[in-house]
């Protein structure tokens, strides 16, 4: 989860025409850090959520596995905890997803393919934007996941996202902005080792938290 900040306002400042770009692919491993800030965002089970999240993502395309480390602080009146910290590990080879939050491990049955590109396939190249003095390719989708529209600014050659945004498409005004940093193709494979709480995981129906960061949505749309 995996879109934005006030700097997004400047993304539209200088649009320029460009040919349809060819994106770099990452057919082995890659990882990156992220920060997300959301306000009045349509999240899990259509709850409106305002939260700040930071963390890191590690993807293994060859073995189809992913690990996310996250820390969330949020303000919500829906009787949920106001703080979460943990990790999420997905194994595509057996369609399992482990969510470890505040020391408790939940097991989900889920599958979403680990992508070898940073650009979501259900988006389209729209134009170029200028941030500072640099030009970036922009990709958009008016109905990215059915409840949000998407905008992302990506480096031209690497297709690494600089800034991404998801906006509510219903009558509520709200959105989430995610910035990406420290992209690397070198990872530590130990991140996929499950912690002790996952020796006896709890069924997913008992999880009532707010695991809704940008990479969560991006991975499930890829």
Secondary structure, DSSP 4 states (H G I P E B T S, - for coil): -----GGGGGTTSS-B--PPPPPP--SSEEEEEEEEEEEEEE-GGG-EEEEEEEEEEEEETTTTEEEEEEEEEEE-SSS--SEEEEEEEEETTTTEEEEEETTEEEEEE---PPPSSSS-TT-EEEEEEEETTEEEEEEEETTSSSSEEEEEEE-TTT--EEEEEEEE-SSS--EEEEEEEEEES---GGGGSPPGGGGGPEEGGG--S----HHHHHHHH-
